């Protein structure tokens, strides 16, 4: 273990201690979850590091790895949206569409070289962002339909289809789901330096090169999350419009 590794380990332990102590002092009741989250992150990153190293050595494994990433993201998002098995397919369609659209543009333009070393981290980031947008948009639409069911019934009573009855709610849900991505892109460099930019600088890249890559990531996420939010609300709209929420 190098001095830098030892320092990083010590810093992580101390930061976890700070979070736990602050939680206990304020009686937030999240100390255990904070500790478990930190330990789980360390274990997962160690495992992912080994897996990605194997993918870099054998690029043919890249599609399989990204498929696993998409599957995990779809399962996670579907659990947030409800317990119906069909929601996994809905989440996968939304997340996959968002990530695929953004990645296709970036690699088709030659902005990044199409290789395992670039595609794996870039597409995985797009999948993560699309998962967040899918979950937010789906939850907002589900909550809106449940709380405003009288409005949905009114539309249905005059002959609207279930999708038409919740179309306005779907548009609002999708729009609100991409607000975090818009704010992050709008305020980059002013409020916070994003992780990719900081990582590239720490890795020795020039500020200009780091900025170029970070811009691709931010705008790619903005595109991916917008597509994902639109797709998930379009797919959920006819289902929710025909499914009366429980009293």
C-alpha positions as CSV (number, residue, x, y, z in Angstrom):
1,X,0.0,0.0,0.0
2,X,1.4,3.4,-1.0
3,X,1.3,6.5,1.1
4,X,-1.5,7.9,-1.1
5,X,-3.6,4.7,-0.6
6,X,-3.1,4.8,3.2
7,X,-4.0,8.5,3.2
8,X,-7.2,7.8,1.2
9,X,-8.2,5.0,3.5
10,X,-7.7,7.1,6.6
11,X,-9.6,10.1,5.0
12,X,-12.5,7.8,4.1
13,X,-12.7,6.4,7.7
14,X,-12.5,9.9,9.2
15,X,-15.2,11.3,6.9
16,X,-17.5,8.4,7.8
17,X,-16.8,9.1,11.4
18,X,-17.6,12.8,10.9
19,X,-20.9,11.9,9.2
20,X,-21.9,9.4,12.0
21,X,-21.0,11.8,14.8
22,X,-22.9,14.6,13.2
23,X,-25.9,12.3,12.7
24,X,-25.8,11.1,16.3
25,X,-25.4,14.7,17.7
26,X,-28.4,15.9,15.7
27,X,-30.4,12.7,16.4
28,X,-31.2,12.2,12.8
29,X,-31.5,8.4,13.1
30,X,-29.4,7.7,10.0
31,X,-26.1,6.8,11.5
32,X,-26.3,3.1,10.7
33,X,-27.4,3.8,7.1
34,X,-24.6,6.3,6.7
35,X,-22.0,3.8,7.9
36,X,-23.4,1.0,5.8
37,X,-23.6,3.2,2.7
38,X,-19.9,4.1,3.1
39,X,-18.8,0.5,3.6
40,X,-21.0,-0.7,0.7
41,X,-19.6,2.0,-1.6
42,X,-16.0,0.9,-0.8
43,X,-16.8,-2.8,-1.4
44,X,-18.7,-2.1,-4.6
45,X,-16.0,0.2,-6.0
46,X,-13.4,-2.4,-5.3
47,X,-15.4,-5.1,-7.1
48,X,-16.2,-2.8,-10.0
49,X,-12.5,-1.9,-10.3
50,X,-11.6,-5.5,-10.8
51,X,-14.5,-6.0,-13.3
52,X,-13.7,-2.9,-15.3
53,X,-10.0,-3.9,-15.4
54,X,-11.1,-7.2,-16.9
55,X,-13.3,-5.4,-19.4
56,X,-10.4,-3.2,-20.5
57,X,-8.2,-6.2,-21.0
58,X,-11.0,-8.0,-22.9
59,X,-13.0,-5.4,-24.8
60,X,-15.5,-8.0,-26.0
61,X,-16.9,-8.1,-22.5
62,X,-17.9,-4.4,-22.6
63,X,-21.4,-5.0,-24.1
64,X,-22.1,-7.7,-21.4
65,X,-21.0,-5.3,-18.6
66,X,-23.2,-2.5,-20.0
67,X,-26.1,-4.9,-20.2
68,X,-25.7,-5.8,-16.5
69,X,-25.5,-2.0,-15.7
70,X,-28.7,-1.4,-17.7
71,X,-30.4,-4.4,-16.0
72,X,-29.5,-3.2,-12.5
73,X,-30.6,0.3,-13.3
74,X,-33.9,-0.9,-14.7
75,X,-34.6,-3.1,-11.7
76,X,-33.8,-0.3,-9.3
77,X,-36.0,2.2,-11.0
78,X,-38.9,-0.3,-11.4
79,X,-38.9,-1.0,-7.7
80,X,-39.4,2.7,-7.1
81,X,-42.3,2.9,-9.5
82,X,-44.3,0.0,-8.2
83,X,-44.4,-3.8,-7.7
84,X,-45.7,-4.8,-11.2
85,X,-43.3,-7.0,-13.2
86,X,-44.1,-5.0,-16.4
87,X,-42.5,-1.9,-14.9
88,X,-39.0,-3.5,-15.3
89,X,-39.6,-3.5,-19.1
90,X,-40.9,0.1,-18.9
91,X,-37.9,1.3,-17.0
92,X,-35.5,-0.6,-19.3
93,X,-37.1,1.0,-22.4
94,X,-36.8,4.5,-20.9
95,X,-33.3,4.2,-19.5
96,X,-32.0,2.3,-22.6
97,X,-33.5,4.9,-25.0
98,X,-32.0,7.8,-23.2
99,X,-28.5,6.4,-22.9
100,X,-28.5,5.0,-26.4
101,X,-29.6,8.3,-28.0
102,X,-27.0,10.3,-26.3
103,X,-24.2,7.8,-26.7
104,X,-25.0,7.4,-30.4
105,X,-24.6,11.1,-31.1
106,X,-21.3,11.4,-29.2
107,X,-19.6,8.4,-30.8
108,X,-21.1,9.1,-34.3
109,X,-19.6,12.6,-34.2
110,X,-16.2,11.3,-33.1
111,X,-16.3,13.4,-30.0
112,X,-15.0,10.4,-28.1
113,X,-13.2,7.3,-29.6
114,X,-15.4,4.2,-29.7
115,X,-13.4,1.9,-27.4
116,X,-14.1,0.0,-24.2
117,X,-12.0,2.5,-22.2
118,X,-14.3,5.4,-23.3
119,X,-17.6,3.6,-23.9
120,X,-17.9,1.8,-20.6
121,X,-17.5,4.8,-18.3
122,X,-19.4,7.2,-20.5
123,X,-22.4,5.0,-21.2
124,X,-22.5,3.9,-17.6
125,X,-22.8,7.6,-16.6
126,X,-25.6,8.0,-19.1
127,X,-27.4,5.0,-17.8
128,X,-27.1,6.3,-14.2
129,X,-28.6,9.7,-15.2
130,X,-31.4,8.1,-17.2
131,X,-32.2,5.9,-14.2
132,X,-32.6,9.0,-12.0
133,X,-34.8,10.8,-14.5
134,X,-36.9,7.7,-15.1
135,X,-37.6,7.2,-11.4
136,X,-38.4,10.9,-10.8
137,X,-40.7,11.2,-13.8
138,X,-42.4,7.9,-13.1
139,X,-43.0,8.7,-9.4
140,X,-44.2,12.2,-10.1
141,X,-46.7,11.0,-12.7
142,X,-47.9,8.2,-10.5
143,X,-48.4,10.6,-7.6
144,X,-50.2,13.1,-9.8
145,X,-52.6,10.6,-11.2
146,X,-53.4,9.3,-7.7
147,X,-54.0,12.7,-6.2
148,X,-55.9,14.1,-9.2
149,X,-57.9,11.1,-10.2
150,X,-61.1,13.2,-10.4
151,X,-59.5,15.2,-13.2
152,X,-58.6,11.9,-15.0
153,X,-62.2,10.6,-14.6
154,X,-63.5,13.9,-16.0
155,X,-61.5,13.4,-19.2
156,X,-62.4,9.8,-19.4
157,X,-66.1,10.7,-19.1
158,X,-66.0,12.9,-22.2
159,X,-64.4,10.2,-24.3
160,X,-60.7,10.7,-23.8
161,X,-58.4,7.7,-23.9
162,X,-56.5,6.8,-20.7
163,X,-53.3,8.3,-22.3
164,X,-55.1,11.5,-23.3
165,X,-56.6,11.8,-19.8
166,X,-53.2,12.0,-18.1
167,X,-51.2,13.7,-21.0
168,X,-51.0,17.0,-19.2
169,X,-49.8,15.4,-16.0
170,X,-47.2,13.3,-18.0
171,X,-45.8,16.5,-19.6
172,X,-45.4,18.2,-16.2
173,X,-43.9,15.1,-14.6
174,X,-41.3,14.7,-17.4
175,X,-40.5,18.4,-17.3
176,X,-39.9,18.5,-13.6
177,X,-37.8,15.3,-13.7
178,X,-35.1,17.0,-15.9
179,X,-34.8,20.1,-13.7
180,X,-31.8,18.7,-11.7
181,X,-29.9,18.0,-14.9
182,X,-30.7,21.5,-16.3
183,X,-29.6,23.2,-13.1
184,X,-26.4,21.1,-12.9
185,X,-25.5,22.0,-16.5
186,X,-26.5,25.7,-16.1
187,X,-24.4,26.1,-13.0
188,X,-21.3,24.0,-13.8
189,X,-18.2,25.8,-12.6
190,X,-20.2,28.4,-10.7
191,X,-21.7,26.3,-7.9
192,X,-19.7,23.1,-8.1
193,X,-16.9,21.4,-10.1
194,X,-18.4,18.1,-11.4
195,X,-16.7,14.8,-10.6
196,X,-15.5,14.1,-14.1
197,X,-13.8,17.5,-14.3
198,X,-12.1,17.1,-11.0
199,X,-11.1,13.5,-11.7
200,X,-9.4,14.5,-15.0
201,X,-7.6,17.3,-13.4
202,X,-6.3,15.1,-10.6
203,X,-5.3,12.6,-13.3
204,X,-3.1,15.2,-15.0
205,X,-5.3,16.4,-17.9
206,X,-5.3,20.0,-18.9
207,X,-8.2,22.3,-17.8
208,X,-9.2,22.6,-21.4
209,X,-9.3,18.9,-22.0
210,X,-11.1,18.3,-18.7
211,X,-13.7,20.9,-19.6
212,X,-14.3,19.4,-23.1
213,X,-14.9,15.9,-21.6
214,X,-17.1,17.3,-18.8
215,X,-19.2,19.3,-21.3
216,X,-19.8,16.1,-23.2
217,X,-20.9,14.3,-20.1
218,X,-23.2,17.1,-18.9
219,X,-24.9,17.7,-22.2
220,X,-25.0,14.0,-22.8
221,X,-26.8,13.5,-19.5
222,X,-29.2,16.3,-20.2
223,X,-30.1,14.7,-23.5
224,X,-30.3,11.2,-22.0
225,X,-32.4,12.2,-19.1
226,X,-34.8,14.2,-21.2
227,X,-35.4,11.3,-23.5
228,X,-35.8,8.9,-20.6
229,X,-38.3,11.1,-18.8
230,X,-40.4,11.5,-22.0
231,X,-40.3,7.7,-22.7
232,X,-41.3,6.6,-19.3
233,X,-44.2,9.0,-19.0
234,X,-45.4,8.1,-22.4
235,X,-45.3,4.4,-21.5
236,X,-46.9,4.8,-18.1
237,X,-49.6,7.2,-19.2
238,X,-52.1,4.7,-20.8
239,X,-51.5,2.3,-17.9
240,X,-52.1,4.8,-15.1
241,X,-55.0,6.4,-16.9
242,X,-56.8,3.0,-17.0
243,X,-55.9,1.9,-13.5
244,X,-58.0,3.5,-10.8
245,X,-55.8,4.1,-7.7
246,X,-56.9,2.5,-4.4
247,X,-59.1,4.6,-2.1
